[in-house]
Amino acid sequence: MRKLRLATPGPTEVPQRLLLAGAREIVHHRSAEMEALIGEINAGLPPLFGTTGPVYTICSSGTGAMESAVASCFSPGDEVLVVSNGYFGERFQSICRSYGLTVHVVESPWGTSADPAAVAACHRAHPAIKGAFVVYSETSTGALNDIEAIAALFRDTGVITVVDAISGLITHPVEMDAWGLDVVLAASHKGFMLPPGLAFVAVSEKGWRAVEQAAGPGYYWSFERLREFYPLSSSSPAVSLLLGLHESLRMLAEEGLPAIQRRHRVIGLAVERALQALGFEKFIEEPHRRSHVITAAFAPPGIDSNVLLKVLSTEQGITMTGGQAHLKGKLLRVGHVGAVDALDLCAIVGGIELALASLGHPFTPGAGLGQVVRTFHEEGPAC
């Protein structure tokens, strides 16, 4: 019997505890039981975002949350700035253009982080911009953007900062109020350890002023509808996912954010060392610019990462992701977000070693696993 394993940046492995919570009997979404459940969820979400304001839950993918920000905060013809250093920065561009916004792009190569100085220069060149969009953890590359520094550029202006924290939330610190973030977006299938289907939105006071002034189209994606119906859902919610979310918040509180973030940091370091020992090459050099959600690396010489991924899937039952766009066939992206521990990592790295051996790649067996053991020994218990 072969066990299937996910090592992707999302969706993630869902702990049995959350699966069982979501398997409970369905309750009506306007019942007293659901009202109490949502009340506890609403109390548990804001600390994860670093805000004292409400966090709204939408039944959608993360892309739905991204679109909701564009639809709710801007009007056709508005000028906006999009920080783009990967696939999801490009997605923000596409959504903005589909709503008739004029987009100014601050672009940096895939695998690098945005330079706040370049963002400031773009703002000086286009002083009429009304919003700045930035992806916190760019899962197409594993790069981390300095959202605190970028938000500081606009804190005392009329520009609102919109942050895709879909994978960065929980795994990295997010201090929405302290950093001056205006719209923060997240989703269920990353750090929350749940299946896809829920998205989360937090909006600052400045963000609400932008919403009130906007004249864009929107009904399901309307922030104003979310506020009108809060604390309940504005539409029929995904009840089973909310039951799982309620339990997820308990699990997150039990471990605590500092421990969760340290665990992800150590796991990321262990994966990086393991891949290098097996002949992979770093994709992102600077440690402070690497996301703890995934580790991306160039495949060893002579290895097509698409072929490696197929072997991992068919022979080892491990699903990973490769490079997107121009990086297809070159990059391996090992996802390690959510409920991942040291033993999970041993299985993932062991699977990579078995796949490389079947492809005839020369390496010392156990070299990658040895680096996992070394890292956890040196860093101390993190999982």
Secondary structure, 3 states (H helix, E strand, C coil): CCCCEECCCCCCCCCHHHHHHHCCCCCCCCCHHHHHHHHHHHHHCHHHHCCCCCEEEEECCHHHHHHHHHHHHCCCCCEEEEEECCHHHHHHHHHHHHCCCEEEEEECCCCCCCCHHHHHHHHHHCCCCCEEEEECEECCCCEECCHHHHHHHHCCCCCEEEEECCCCECCECCCHHHHCCCEEEEECCCCCCCCCCEEEEEECHHHHHHHHHCCCCCCCCCHHHHHHHCCCCCCCCCHHHHHHHHHHHHHHHHHCHHHHHHHHHHHHHHHHHHHHHCCCEECCCCHHHECCCEEEEECCCCCCHHHHHHHHHHHHCEECEECCHHHCCCEEEEECCCCCCHHHHHHHHHHHHHHHHHCCCCCCCCHHHHHHHHHHHHHCCCC
